[in-house]
Amino acid sequence: MHITASVFINDDESGLHHDYEKCLERLAPEKPYSQYEYNGYEDNADAHLKRTIMGREVVIAITIGKLDFGPWEQIFYG
C-alpha cells in the first residue's frame, strides 16, 4: 500500500469514477504546486490530501463465508 493510495468500495460505474476524479481535483487541485507547504521536496501534496479524503481501509461484511456486496459494488484501489 502506497502512502498516497486509497481503498474504497462503491459502484463500478465509469461516470462515478470520473465524478470522483473531478470532485477530488476540486477539493485538492494538483497545481499550482506552490499552494502547498509540503511541496518543497515532492510535488504530490494533493495526492496525500486526496488519499486522506478517500481513506485507506474499508470494512467488508461477510455473510455465510462470502464477501457481502451490493449488486454493483466492488473494491477499488486508487
mmJSON file of the N, C-alpha and C atoms, coordinates in Angstrom:
{"data_MODEL":{"atom_site":{
"group_PDB":["ATOM","ATOM","ATOM","ATOM","ATOM","ATOM","ATOM","ATOM","ATOM","ATOM","ATOM","ATOM","ATOM","ATOM","ATOM","ATOM","ATOM","ATOM","ATOM","ATOM","ATOM","ATOM","ATOM","ATOM","ATOM","ATOM","ATOM","ATOM","ATOM","ATOM","ATOM","ATOM","ATOM","ATOM","ATOM","ATOM","ATOM","ATOM","ATOM","ATOM","ATOM","ATOM","ATOM","ATOM","ATOM","ATOM","ATOM","ATOM","ATOM","ATOM","ATOM","ATOM","ATOM","ATOM","ATOM","ATOM","ATOM","ATOM","ATOM","ATOM","ATOM","ATOM","ATOM","ATOM","ATOM","ATOM","ATOM","ATOM","ATOM","ATOM","ATOM","ATOM","ATOM","ATOM","ATOM","ATOM","ATOM","ATOM","ATOM","ATOM","ATOM","ATOM","ATOM","ATOM","ATOM","ATOM","ATOM","ATOM","ATOM","ATOM","ATOM","ATOM","ATOM","ATOM","ATOM","ATOM","ATOM","ATOM","ATOM","ATOM","ATOM","ATOM","ATOM","ATOM","ATOM","ATOM","ATOM","ATOM","ATOM","ATOM","ATOM","ATOM","ATOM","ATOM","ATOM","ATOM","ATOM","ATOM","ATOM","ATOM","ATOM","ATOM","ATOM","ATOM","ATOM","ATOM","ATOM","ATOM","ATOM","ATOM","ATOM","ATOM","ATOM","ATOM","ATOM","ATOM","ATOM","ATOM","ATOM","ATOM","ATOM","ATOM","ATOM","ATOM","ATOM","ATOM","ATOM","ATOM","ATOM","ATOM","ATOM","ATOM","ATOM","ATOM","ATOM","ATOM","ATOM","ATOM","ATOM","ATOM","ATOM","ATOM","ATOM","ATOM","ATOM","ATOM","ATOM","ATOM","ATOM","ATOM","ATOM","ATOM","ATOM","ATOM","ATOM","ATOM","ATOM","ATOM","ATOM","ATOM","ATOM","ATOM","ATOM","ATOM","ATOM","ATOM","ATOM","ATOM","ATOM","ATOM","ATOM","ATOM","ATOM","ATOM","ATOM","ATOM","ATOM","ATOM","ATOM","ATOM","ATOM","ATOM","ATOM","ATOM","ATOM","ATOM","ATOM","ATOM","ATOM","ATOM","ATOM","ATOM","ATOM","ATOM","ATOM","ATOM","ATOM","ATOM","ATOM","ATOM","ATOM","ATOM","ATOM","ATOM","ATOM","ATOM","ATOM","ATOM","ATOM","ATOM","ATOM","ATOM","ATOM","ATOM"],
"id":[1,2,3,4,5,6,7,8,9,10,11,12,13,14,15,16,17,18,19,20,21,22,23,24,25,26,27,28,29,30,31,32,33,34,35,36,37,38,39,40,41,42,43,44,45,46,47,48,49,50,51,52,53,54,55,56,57,58,59,60,61,62,63,64,65,66,67,68,69,70,71,72,73,74,75,76,77,78,79,80,81,82,83,84,85,86,87,88,89,90,91,92,93,94,95,96,97,98,99,100,101,102,103,104,105,106,107,108,109,110,111,112,113,114,115,116,117,118,119,120,121,122,123,124,125,126,127,128,129,130,131,132,133,134,135,136,137,138,139,140,141,142,143,144,145,146,147,148,149,150,151,152,153,154,155,156,157,158,159,160,161,162,163,164,165,166,167,168,169,170,171,172,173,174,175,176,177,178,179,180,181,182,183,184,185,186,187,188,189,190,191,192,193,194,195,196,197,198,199,200,201,202,203,204,205,206,207,208,209,210,211,212,213,214,215,216,217,218,219,220,221,222,223,224,225,226,227,228,229,230,231,232,233,234],
"type_symbol":["N","C","C","N","C","C","N","C","C","N","C","C","N","C","C","N","C","C","N","C","C","N","C","C","N","C","C","N","C","C","N","C","C","N","C","C","N","C","C","N","C","C","N","C","C","N","C","C","N","C","C","N","C","C","N","C","C","N","C","C","N","C","C","N","C","C","N","C","C","N","C","C","N","C","C","N","C","C","N","C","C","N","C","C","N","C","C","N","C","C","N","C","C","N","C","C","N","C","C","N","C","C","N","C","C","N","C","C","N","C","C","N","C","C","N","C","C","N","C","C","N","C","C","N","C","C","N","C","C","N","C","C","N","C","C","N","C","C","N","C","C","N","C","C","N","C","C","N","C","C","N","C","C","N","C","C","N","C","C","N","C","C","N","C","C","N","C","C","N","C","C","N","C","C","N","C","C","N","C","C","N","C","C","N","C","C","N","C","C","N","C","C","N","C","C","N","C","C","N","C","C","N","C","C","N","C","C","N","C","C","N","C","C","N","C","C","N","C","C","N","C","C","N","C","C","N","C","C","N","C","C","N","C","C"],
"label_atom_id":["N","CA","C","N","CA","C","N","CA","C","N","CA","C","N","CA","C","N","CA","C","N","CA","C","N","CA","C","N","CA","C","N","CA","C","N","CA","C","N","CA","C","N","CA","C","N","CA","C","N","CA","C","N","CA","C","N","CA","C","N","CA","C","N","CA","C","N","CA","C","N","CA","C","N","CA","C","N","CA","C","N","CA","C","N","CA","C","N","CA","C","N","CA","C","N","CA","C","N","CA","C","N","CA","C","N","CA","C","N","CA","C","N","CA","C","N","CA","C","N","CA","C","N","CA","C","N","CA","C","N","CA","C","N","CA","C","N","CA","C","N","CA","C","N","CA","C","N","CA","C","N","CA","C","N","CA","C","N","CA","C","N","CA","C","N","CA","C","N","CA","C","N","CA","C","N","CA","C","N","CA","C","N","CA","C","N","CA","C","N","CA","C","N","CA","C","N","CA","C","N","CA","C","N","CA","C","N","CA","C","N","CA","C","N","CA","C","N","CA","C","N","CA","C","N","CA","C","N","CA","C","N","CA","C","N","CA","C","N","CA","C","N","CA","C","N","CA","C","N","CA","C","N","CA","C","N","CA","C","N","CA","C","N","CA","C","N","CA","C","N","CA","C"],
"label_alt_id":[null,null,null,null,null,null,null,null,null,null,null,null,null,null,null,null,null,null,null,null,null,null,null,null,null,null,null,null,null,null,null,null,null,null,null,null,null,null,null,null,null,null,null,null,null,null,null,null,null,null,null,null,null,null,null,null,null,null,null,null,null,null,null,null,null,null,null,null,null,null,null,null,null,null,null,null,null,null,null,null,null,null,null,null,null,null,null,null,null,null,null,null,null,null,null,null,null,null,null,null,null,null,null,null,null,null,null,null,null,null,null,null,null,null,null,null,null,null,null,null,null,null,null,null,null,null,null,null,null,null,null,null,null,null,null,null,null,null,null,null,null,null,null,null,null,null,null,null,null,null,null,null,null,null,null,null,null,null,null,null,null,null,null,null,null,null,null,null,null,null,null,null,null,null,null,null,null,null,null,null,null,null,null,null,null,null,null,null,null,null,null,null,null,null,null,null,null,null,null,null,null,null,null,null,null,null,null,null,null,null,null,null,null,null,null,null,null,null,null,null,null,null,null,null,null,null,null,null,null,null,null,null,null,null],
"label_comp_id":["MET","MET","MET","HIS","HIS","HIS","ILE","ILE","ILE","THR","THR","THR","ALA","ALA","ALA","SER","SER","SER","VAL","VAL","VAL","PHE","PHE","PHE","ILE","ILE","ILE","ASN","ASN","ASN","ASP","ASP","ASP","ASP","ASP","ASP","GLU","GLU","GLU","SER","SER","SER","GLY","GLY","GLY","LEU","LEU","LEU","HIS","HIS","HIS","HIS","HIS","HIS","ASP","ASP","ASP","TYR","TYR","TYR","GLU","GLU","GLU","LYS","LYS","LYS","CYS","CYS","CYS","LEU","LEU","LEU","GLU","GLU","GLU","ARG","ARG","ARG","LEU","LEU","LEU","ALA","ALA","ALA","PRO","PRO","PRO","GLU","GLU","GLU","LYS","LYS","LYS","PRO","PRO","PRO","TYR","TYR","TYR","SER","SER","SER","GLN","GLN","GLN","TYR","TYR","TYR","GLU","GLU","GLU","TYR","TYR","TYR","ASN","ASN","ASN","GLY","GLY","GLY","TYR","TYR","TYR","GLU","GLU","GLU","ASP","ASP","ASP","ASN","ASN","ASN","ALA","ALA","ALA","ASP","ASP","ASP","ALA","ALA","ALA","HIS","HIS","HIS","LEU","LEU","LEU","LYS","LYS","LYS","ARG","ARG","ARG","THR","THR","THR","ILE","ILE","ILE","MET","MET","MET","GLY","GLY","GLY","ARG","ARG","ARG","GLU","GLU","GLU","VAL","VAL","VAL","VAL","VAL","VAL","ILE","ILE","ILE","ALA","ALA","ALA","ILE","ILE","ILE","THR","THR","THR","ILE","ILE","ILE","GLY","GLY","GLY","LYS","LYS","LYS","LEU","LEU","LEU","ASP","ASP","ASP","PHE","PHE","PHE","GLY","GLY","GLY","PRO","PRO","PRO","TRP","TRP","TRP","GLU","GLU","GLU","GLN","GLN","GLN","ILE","ILE","ILE","PHE","PHE","PHE","TYR","TYR","TYR","GLY","GLY","GLY"],
"label_asym_id":["A","A","A","A","A","A","A","A","A","A","A","A","A","A","A","A","A","A","A","A","A","A","A","A","A","A","A","A","A","A","A","A","A","A","A","A","A","A","A","A","A","A","A","A","A","A","A","A","A","A","A","A","A","A","A","A","A","A","A","A","A","A","A","A","A","A","A","A","A","A","A","A","A","A","A","A","A","A","A","A","A","A","A","A","A","A","A","A","A","A","A","A","A","A","A","A","A","A","A","A","A","A","A","A","A","A","A","A","A","A","A","A","A","A","A","A","A","A","A","A","A","A","A","A","A","A","A","A","A","A","A","A","A","A","A","A","A","A","A","A","A","A","A","A","A","A","A","A","A","A","A","A","A","A","A","A","A","A","A","A","A","A","A","A","A","A","A","A","A","A","A","A","A","A","A","A","A","A","A","A","A","A","A","A","A","A","A","A","A","A","A","A","A","A","A","A","A","A","A","A","A","A","A","A","A","A","A","A","A","A","A","A","A","A","A","A","A","A","A","A","A","A","A","A","A","A","A","A","A","A","A","A","A","A"],
"label_entity_id":["1","1","1","1","1","1","1","1","1","1","1","1","1","1","1","1","1","1","1","1","1","1","1","1","1","1","1","1","1","1","1","1","1","1","1","1","1","1","1","1","1","1","1","1","1","1","1","1","1","1","1","1","1","1","1","1","1","1","1","1","1","1","1","1","1","1","1","1","1","1","1","1","1","1","1","1","1","1","1","1","1","1","1","1","1","1","1","1","1","1","1","1","1","1","1","1","1","1","1","1","1","1","1","1","1","1","1","1","1","1","1","1","1","1","1","1","1","1","1","1","1","1","1","1","1","1","1","1","1","1","1","1","1","1","1","1","1","1","1","1","1","1","1","1","1","1","1","1","1","1","1","1","1","1","1","1","1","1","1","1","1","1","1","1","1","1","1","1","1","1","1","1","1","1","1","1","1","1","1","1","1","1","1","1","1","1","1","1","1","1","1","1","1","1","1","1","1","1","1","1","1","1","1","1","1","1","1","1","1","1","1","1","1","1","1","1","1","1","1","1","1","1","1","1","1","1","1","1","1","1","1","1","1","1"],
"label_seq_id":[1,1,1,2,2,2,3,3,3,4,4,4,5,5,5,6,6,6,7,7,7,8,8,8,9,9,9,10,10,10,11,11,11,12,12,12,13,13,13,14,14,14,15,15,15,16,16,16,17,17,17,18,18,18,19,19,19,20,20,20,21,21,21,22,22,22,23,23,23,24,24,24,25,25,25,26,26,26,27,27,27,28,28,28,29,29,29,30,30,30,31,31,31,32,32,32,33,33,33,34,34,34,35,35,35,36,36,36,37,37,37,38,38,38,39,39,39,40,40,40,41,41,41,42,42,42,43,43,43,44,44,44,45,45,45,46,46,46,47,47,47,48,48,48,49,49,49,50,50,50,51,51,51,52,52,52,53,53,53,54,54,54,55,55,55,56,56,56,57,57,57,58,58,58,59,59,59,60,60,60,61,61,61,62,62,62,63,63,63,64,64,64,65,65,65,66,66,66,67,67,67,68,68,68,69,69,69,70,70,70,71,71,71,72,72,72,73,73,73,74,74,74,75,75,75,76,76,76,77,77,77,78,78,78],
"pdbx_PDB_ins_code":[null,null,null,null,null,null,null,null,null,null,null,null,null,null,null,null,null,null,null,null,null,null,null,null,null,null,null,null,null,null,null,null,null,null,null,null,null,null,null,null,null,null,null,null,null,null,null,null,null,null,null,null,null,null,null,null,null,null,null,null,null,null,null,null,null,null,null,null,null,null,null,null,null,null,null,null,null,null,null,null,null,null,null,null,null,null,null,null,null,null,null,null,null,null,null,null,null,null,null,null,null,null,null,null,null,null,null,null,null,null,null,null,null,null,null,null,null,null,null,null,null,null,null,null,null,null,null,null,null,null,null,null,null,null,null,null,null,null,null,null,null,null,null,null,null,null,null,null,null,null,null,null,null,null,null,null,null,null,null,null,null,null,null,null,null,null,null,null,null,null,null,null,null,null,null,null,null,null,null,null,null,null,null,null,null,null,null,null,null,null,null,null,null,null,null,null,null,null,null,null,null,null,null,null,null,null,null,null,null,null,null,null,null,null,null,null,null,null,null,null,null,null,null,null,null,null,null,null,null,null,null,null,null,null],
"Cartn_x":[0.849,0.0,0.886,0.724,1.481,0.808,1.574,1.058,0.001,0.012,-0.992,-2.094,-2.142,-3.168,-4.363,-5.495,-6.726,-7.416,-8.148,-9.003,-10.414,-11.357,-12.737,-13.687,-14.935,-15.972,-17.035,-17.415,-18.514,-18.943,-19.906,-20.383,-19.285,-19.2,-18.237,-18.908,-18.908,-19.586,-18.667,-18.401,-17.401,-17.732,-19.006,-19.378,-19.031,-19.224,-18.894,-17.389,-16.605,-15.146,-14.71,-15.286,-14.981,-15.4,-16.562,-17.034,-16.097,-15.587,-14.606,-13.393,-12.872,-11.692,-11.953,-13.088,-13.423,-13.595,-14.289,-14.543,-13.24,-12.41,-11.143,-10.228,-10.244,-9.403,-9.886,-11.197,-11.723,-11.317,-11.353,-11.026,-9.529,-8.702,-7.248,-6.591,-6.635,-6.072,-4.564,-4.12,-2.692,-1.84,-2.282,-1.494,-2.273,-1.635,-0.181,0.471,1.619,2.333,2.652,2.838,3.251,2.18,0.95,-0.107,0.052,0.936,1.101,2.471,2.48,3.73,4.558,3.901,4.574,5.407,5.043,5.67,7.077,7.796,9.181,10.088,9.726,10.547,9.951,8.661,7.954,6.78,6.297,5.15,3.88,3.61,2.43,1.6,1.642,0.827,-0.647,-1.098,-2.506,-2.88,-1.982,-2.26,-2.401,-1.596,-1.711,-3.065,-3.498,-4.786,-5.941,-5.857,-6.909,-7.035,-5.91,-5.929,-6.577,-6.306,-6.914,-8.429,-8.896,-10.33,-10.962,-10.31,-10.87,-10.676,-9.668,-9.418,-8.494,-8.018,-7.052,-7.492,-8.677,-9.159,-10.678,-11.222,-12.671,-13.049,-14.286,-14.847,-15.798,-15.65,-16.462,-17.266,-18.549,-19.397,-19.146,-19.184,-19.072,-20.316,-20.99,-22.204,-22.02,-22.183,-22.015,-20.681,-19.626,-18.279,-17.922,-18.787,-18.511,-18.627,-17.84,-17.958,-19.384,-19.956,-21.366,-21.467,-21.517,-21.614,-23.005,-23.311,-24.493,-24.255,-25.282,-25.171,-24.104,-23.761,-22.789,-21.511,-21.413,-20.252,-18.998,-17.876,-16.561,-15.613,-14.476,-13.398,-12.467,-12.086,-11.186,-9.919,-8.82,-7.532,-7.186,-7.074,-6.835,-5.74],
"Cartn_y":[-1.179,0.0,1.23,2.057,3.303,4.376,5.299,6.325,7.22,7.338,8.172,7.339,6.05,5.178,5.067,4.721,4.595,3.285,2.754,1.595,2.018,1.745,2.134,1.181,1.191,0.359,1.287,1.027,1.771,1.061,1.639,1.063,1.138,0.108,0.075,0.663,1.986,2.701,3.819,3.867,4.795,6.257,6.629,8.007,8.365,7.423,7.655,7.806,6.985,7.108,8.504,8.964,10.302,11.379,11.215,12.174,12.233,11.076,11.062,11.907,11.692,12.439,13.934,14.343,15.769,16.349,15.638,16.116,16.251,15.232,15.275,16.37,16.578,17.628,19.013,19.188,20.469,20.679,19.605,19.714,19.898,19.234,19.312,19.327,20.48,20.539,20.282,19.601,19.285,20.548,21.475,22.667,23.922,25.002,25.181,24.493,23.893,23.189,24.107,25.37,26.334,26.587,26.126,26.354,25.491,24.5,23.572,23.736,23.76,23.815,22.545,21.403,20.106,19.993,20.722,20.541,21.12,21.22,21.638,20.509,19.279,18.107,17.321,17.088,16.374,17.232,16.981,17.727,16.874,16.25,15.397,15.633,16.839,17.139,16.875,17.184,16.959,15.486,14.576,13.144,12.701,13.269,12.944,13.405,14.587,15.101,14.275,13.915,13.117,11.754,11.156,9.865,10.005,11.113,11.329,11.433,12.096,12.23,10.864,10.058,8.777,7.656,7.766,6.728,5.65,4.827,3.8,2.395,2.255,0.924,0.904,-0.289,-0.462,-1.645,-1.661,-2.795,-3.492,-4.787,-5.552,-6.595,-6.59,-7.592,-8.965,-9.979,-11.359,-12.11,-12.712,-13.468,-14.89,-15.83,-17.254,-17.473,-16.863,-17.076,-16.36,-15.454,-14.75,-13.244,-12.484,-11.03,-10.645,-9.75,-9.395,-7.965,-7.854,-6.568,-6.366,-5.103,-4.808,-5.301,-5.281,-5.886,-5.253,-3.993,-3.345,-2.937,-3.26,-2.823,-3.628,-2.936,-3.528,-2.881,-3.528,-2.92,-2.246,-1.007,-0.263,0.131,0.107,0.608,1.757,2.928,4.1,4.98],
"Cartn_z":[0.0,0.0,0.0,-0.971,-1.068,-0.223,0.304,1.211,0.552,-0.767,-1.435,-2.09,-1.788,-2.368,-1.424,-1.992,-1.234,-1.581,-0.618,-0.846,-0.488,-1.382,-1.122,-1.834,-1.409,-2.019,-2.588,-3.813,-4.419,-5.684,-6.368,-7.627,-8.681,-9.502,-10.603,-11.834,-11.9,-12.984,-13.463,-14.755,-15.299,-15.002,-15.028,-14.716,-13.284,-12.375,-10.969,-10.788,-11.485,-11.412,-11.866,-12.942,-13.456,-12.446,-11.839,-10.837,-9.633,-9.202,-8.111,-8.478,-9.673,-10.117,-10.115,-10.663,-10.715,-9.32,-8.456,-7.101,-6.313,-6.371,-5.64,-6.167,-7.459,-8.042,-7.608,-7.445,-6.935,-5.485,-4.692,-3.272,-3.023,-3.816,-3.645,-5.026,-5.702,-7.057,-7.066,-8.103,-8.217,-8.351,-9.18,-9.467,-9.095,-8.767,-8.777,-7.586,-7.808,-6.753,-5.577,-5.865,-4.834,-3.77,-3.992,-2.997,-1.752,-1.808,-0.697,-0.043,1.273,2.037,1.836,1.715,1.606,0.329,-0.692,-1.996,-2.103,-1.017,-1.095,-1.535,-1.189,-1.523,-2.687,-2.648,-3.713,-4.174,-5.36,-5.889,-5.838,-4.69,-4.618,-3.358,-2.827,-1.638,-1.918,-3.123,-3.464,-3.337,-3.716,-3.625,-2.173,-1.292,0.128,0.673,0.276,0.737,0.177,-1.101,-1.733,-1.049,-0.71,-0.018,1.351,2.053,3.354,3.232,2.194,1.946,1.659,0.837,0.412,1.431,2.278,3.266,2.747,3.674,3.29,3.622,4.204,4.534,4.506,4.377,4.357,5.237,5.659,6.385,5.427,5.302,4.362,5.133,4.91,5.549,4.919,5.75,5.274,5.737,4.773,5.062,4.536,5.394,5.056,4.339,4.867,4.361,3.066,2.58,1.322,1.528,0.744,0.774,0.425,1.179,1.011,0.471,-0.845,-1.532,-2.106,-2.408,-3.199,-4.615,-5.461,-6.797,-7.696,-7.497,-8.379,-7.661,-6.38,-5.613,-5.923,-5.802,-5.998,-4.992,-4.769,-4.004,-4.998,-4.693,-5.58,-4.854,-5.57,-5.096,-6.02,-5.454,-6.307,-5.788],
"occupancy":[1.0,1.0,1.0,1.0,1.0,1.0,1.0,1.0,1.0,1.0,1.0,1.0,1.0,1.0,1.0,1.0,1.0,1.0,1.0,1.0,1.0,1.0,1.0,1.0,1.0,1.0,1.0,1.0,1.0,1.0,1.0,1.0,1.0,1.0,1.0,1.0,1.0,1.0,1.0,1.0,1.0,1.0,1.0,1.0,1.0,1.0,1.0,1.0,1.0,1.0,1.0,1.0,1.0,1.0,1.0,1.0,1.0,1.0,1.0,1.0,1.0,1.0,1.0,1.0,1.0,1.0,1.0,1.0,1.0,1.0,1.0,1.0,1.0,1.0,1.0,1.0,1.0,1.0,1.0,1.0,1.0,1.0,1.0,1.0,1.0,1.0,1.0,1.0,1.0,1.0,1.0,1.0,1.0,1.0,1.0,1.0,1.0,1.0,1.0,1.0,1.0,1.0,1.0,1.0,1.0,1.0,1.0,1.0,1.0,1.0,1.0,1.0,1.0,1.0,1.0,1.0,1.0,1.0,1.0,1.0,1.0,1.0,1.0,1.0,1.0,1.0,1.0,1.0,1.0,1.0,1.0,1.0,1.0,1.0,1.0,1.0,1.0,1.0,1.0,1.0,1.0,1.0,1.0,1.0,1.0,1.0,1.0,1.0,1.0,1.0,1.0,1.0,1.0,1.0,1.0,1.0,1.0,1.0,1.0,1.0,1.0,1.0,1.0,1.0,1.0,1.0,1.0,1.0,1.0,1.0,1.0,1.0,1.0,1.0,1.0,1.0,1.0,1.0,1.0,1.0,1.0,1.0,1.0,1.0,1.0,1.0,1.0,1.0,1.0,1.0,1.0,1.0,1.0,1.0,1.0,1.0,1.0,1.0,1.0,1.0,1.0,1.0,1.0,1.0,1.0,1.0,1.0,1.0,1.0,1.0,1.0,1.0,1.0,1.0,1.0,1.0,1.0,1.0,1.0,1.0,1.0,1.0,1.0,1.0,1.0,1.0,1.0,1.0,1.0,1.0,1.0,1.0,1.0,1.0],
"B_iso_or_equiv":[0.0,0.0,0.0,0.0,0.0,0.0,0.0,0.0,0.0,0.0,0.0,0.0,0.0,0.0,0.0,0.0,0.0,0.0,0.0,0.0,0.0,0.0,0.0,0.0,0.0,0.0,0.0,0.0,0.0,0.0,0.0,0.0,0.0,0.0,0.0,0.0,0.0,0.0,0.0,0.0,0.0,0.0,0.0,0.0,0.0,0.0,0.0,0.0,0.0,0.0,0.0,0.0,0.0,0.0,0.0,0.0,0.0,0.0,0.0,0.0,0.0,0.0,0.0,0.0,0.0,0.0,0.0,0.0,0.0,0.0,0.0,0.0,0.0,0.0,0.0,0.0,0.0,0.0,0.0,0.0,0.0,0.0,0.0,0.0,0.0,0.0,0.0,0.0,0.0,0.0,0.0,0.0,0.0,0.0,0.0,0.0,0.0,0.0,0.0,0.0,0.0,0.0,0.0,0.0,0.0,0.0,0.0,0.0,0.0,0.0,0.0,0.0,0.0,0.0,0.0,0.0,0.0,0.0,0.0,0.0,0.0,0.0,0.0,0.0,0.0,0.0,0.0,0.0,0.0,0.0,0.0,0.0,0.0,0.0,0.0,0.0,0.0,0.0,0.0,0.0,0.0,0.0,0.0,0.0,0.0,0.0,0.0,0.0,0.0,0.0,0.0,0.0,0.0,0.0,0.0,0.0,0.0,0.0,0.0,0.0,0.0,0.0,0.0,0.0,0.0,0.0,0.0,0.0,0.0,0.0,0.0,0.0,0.0,0.0,0.0,0.0,0.0,0.0,0.0,0.0,0.0,0.0,0.0,0.0,0.0,0.0,0.0,0.0,0.0,0.0,0.0,0.0,0.0,0.0,0.0,0.0,0.0,0.0,0.0,0.0,0.0,0.0,0.0,0.0,0.0,0.0,0.0,0.0,0.0,0.0,0.0,0.0,0.0,0.0,0.0,0.0,0.0,0.0,0.0,0.0,0.0,0.0,0.0,0.0,0.0,0.0,0.0,0.0,0.0,0.0,0.0,0.0,0.0,0.0],
"pdbx_formal_charge":[null,null,null,null,null,null,null,null,null,null,null,null,null,null,null,null,null,null,null,null,null,null,null,null,null,null,null,null,null,null,null,null,null,null,null,null,null,null,null,null,null,null,null,null,null,null,null,null,null,null,null,null,null,null,null,null,null,null,null,null,null,null,null,null,null,null,null,null,null,null,null,null,null,null,null,null,null,null,null,null,null,null,null,null,null,null,null,null,null,null,null,null,null,null,null,null,null,null,null,null,null,null,null,null,null,null,null,null,null,null,null,null,null,null,null,null,null,null,null,null,null,null,null,null,null,null,null,null,null,null,null,null,null,null,null,null,null,null,null,null,null,null,null,null,null,null,null,null,null,null,null,null,null,null,null,null,null,null,null,null,null,null,null,null,null,null,null,null,null,null,null,null,null,null,null,null,null,null,null,null,null,null,null,null,null,null,null,null,null,null,null,null,null,null,null,null,null,null,null,null,null,null,null,null,null,null,null,null,null,null,null,null,null,null,null,null,null,null,null,null,null,null,null,null,null,null,null,null,null,null,null,null,null,null],
"auth_seq_id":[1,1,1,2,2,2,3,3,3,4,4,4,5,5,5,6,6,6,7,7,7,8,8,8,9,9,9,10,10,10,11,11,11,12,12,12,13,13,13,14,14,14,15,15,15,16,16,16,17,17,17,18,18,18,19,19,19,20,20,20,21,21,21,22,22,22,23,23,23,24,24,24,25,25,25,26,26,26,27,27,27,28,28,28,29,29,29,30,30,30,31,31,31,32,32,32,33,33,33,34,34,34,35,35,35,36,36,36,37,37,37,38,38,38,39,39,39,40,40,40,41,41,41,42,42,42,43,43,43,44,44,44,45,45,45,46,46,46,47,47,47,48,48,48,49,49,49,50,50,50,51,51,51,52,52,52,53,53,53,54,54,54,55,55,55,56,56,56,57,57,57,58,58,58,59,59,59,60,60,60,61,61,61,62,62,62,63,63,63,64,64,64,65,65,65,66,66,66,67,67,67,68,68,68,69,69,69,70,70,70,71,71,71,72,72,72,73,73,73,74,74,74,75,75,75,76,76,76,77,77,77,78,78,78],
"auth_comp_id":["MET","MET","MET","HIS","HIS","HIS","ILE","ILE","ILE","THR","THR","THR","ALA","ALA","ALA","SER","SER","SER","VAL","VAL","VAL","PHE","PHE","PHE","ILE","ILE","ILE","ASN","ASN","ASN","ASP","ASP","ASP","ASP","ASP","ASP","GLU","GLU","GLU","SER","SER","SER","GLY","GLY","GLY","LEU","LEU","LEU","HIS","HIS","HIS","HIS","HIS","HIS","ASP","ASP","ASP","TYR","TYR","TYR","GLU","GLU","GLU","LYS","LYS","LYS","CYS","CYS","CYS","LEU","LEU","LEU","GLU","GLU","GLU","ARG","ARG","ARG","LEU","LEU","LEU","ALA","ALA","ALA","PRO","PRO","PRO","GLU","GLU","GLU","LYS","LYS","LYS","PRO","PRO","PRO","TYR","TYR","TYR","SER","SER","SER","GLN","GLN","GLN","TYR","TYR","TYR","GLU","GLU","GLU","TYR","TYR","TYR","ASN","ASN","ASN","GLY","GLY","GLY","TYR","TYR","TYR","GLU","GLU","GLU","ASP","ASP","ASP","ASN","ASN","ASN","ALA","ALA","ALA","ASP","ASP","ASP","ALA","ALA","ALA","HIS","HIS","HIS","LEU","LEU","LEU","LYS","LYS","LYS","ARG","ARG","ARG","THR","THR","THR","ILE","ILE","ILE","MET","MET","MET","GLY","GLY","GLY","ARG","ARG","ARG","GLU","GLU","GLU","VAL","VAL","VAL","VAL","VAL","VAL","ILE","ILE","ILE","ALA","ALA","ALA","ILE","ILE","ILE","THR","THR","THR","ILE","ILE","ILE","GLY","GLY","GLY","LYS","LYS","LYS","LEU","LEU","LEU","ASP","ASP","ASP","PHE","PHE","PHE","GLY","GLY","GLY","PRO","PRO","PRO","TRP","TRP","TRP","GLU","GLU","GLU","GLN","GLN","GLN","ILE","ILE","ILE","PHE","PHE","PHE","TYR","TYR","TYR","GLY","GLY","GLY"],
"auth_asym_id":["A","A","A","A","A","A","A","A","A","A","A","A","A","A","A","A","A","A","A","A","A","A","A","A","A","A","A","A","A","A","A","A","A","A","A","A","A","A","A","A","A","A","A","A","A","A","A","A","A","A","A","A","A","A","A","A","A","A","A","A","A","A","A","A","A","A","A","A","A","A","A","A","A","A","A","A","A","A","A","A","A","A","A","A","A","A","A","A","A","A","A","A","A","A","A","A","A","A","A","A","A","A","A","A","A","A","A","A","A","A","A","A","A","A","A","A","A","A","A","A","A","A","A","A","A","A","A","A","A","A","A","A","A","A","A","A","A","A","A","A","A","A","A","A","A","A","A","A","A","A","A","A","A","A","A","A","A","A","A","A","A","A","A","A","A","A","A","A","A","A","A","A","A","A","A","A","A","A","A","A","A","A","A","A","A","A","A","A","A","A","A","A","A","A","A","A","A","A","A","A","A","A","A","A","A","A","A","A","A","A","A","A","A","A","A","A","A","A","A","A","A","A","A","A","A","A","A","A","A","A","A","A","A","A"],
"auth_atom_id":["N","CA","C","N","CA","C","N","CA","C","N","CA","C","N","CA","C","N","CA","C","N","CA","C","N","CA","C","N","CA","C","N","CA","C","N","CA","C","N","CA","C","N","CA","C","N","CA","C","N","CA","C","N","CA","C","N","CA","C","N","CA","C","N","CA","C","N","CA","C","N","CA","C","N","CA","C","N","CA","C","N","CA","C","N","CA","C","N","CA","C","N","CA","C","N","CA","C","N","CA","C","N","CA","C","N","CA","C","N","CA","C","N","CA","C","N","CA","C","N","CA","C","N","CA","C","N","CA","C","N","CA","C","N","CA","C","N","CA","C","N","CA","C","N","CA","C","N","CA","C","N","CA","C","N","CA","C","N","CA","C","N","CA","C","N","CA","C","N","CA","C","N","CA","C","N","CA","C","N","CA","C","N","CA","C","N","CA","C","N","CA","C","N","CA","C","N","CA","C","N","CA","C","N","CA","C","N","CA","C","N","CA","C","N","CA","C","N","CA","C","N","CA","C","N","CA","C","N","CA","C","N","CA","C","N","CA","C","N","CA","C","N","CA","C","N","CA","C","N","CA","C","N","CA","C","N","CA","C","N","CA","C","N","CA","C","N","CA","C","N","CA","C"],
"pdbx_PDB_model_num":[1,1,1,1,1,1,1,1,1,1,1,1,1,1,1,1,1,1,1,1,1,1,1,1,1,1,1,1,1,1,1,1,1,1,1,1,1,1,1,1,1,1,1,1,1,1,1,1,1,1,1,1,1,1,1,1,1,1,1,1,1,1,1,1,1,1,1,1,1,1,1,1,1,1,1,1,1,1,1,1,1,1,1,1,1,1,1,1,1,1,1,1,1,1,1,1,1,1,1,1,1,1,1,1,1,1,1,1,1,1,1,1,1,1,1,1,1,1,1,1,1,1,1,1,1,1,1,1,1,1,1,1,1,1,1,1,1,1,1,1,1,1,1,1,1,1,1,1,1,1,1,1,1,1,1,1,1,1,1,1,1,1,1,1,1,1,1,1,1,1,1,1,1,1,1,1,1,1,1,1,1,1,1,1,1,1,1,1,1,1,1,1,1,1,1,1,1,1,1,1,1,1,1,1,1,1,1,1,1,1,1,1,1,1,1,1,1,1,1,1,1,1,1,1,1,1,1,1,1,1,1,1,1,1]
}}}
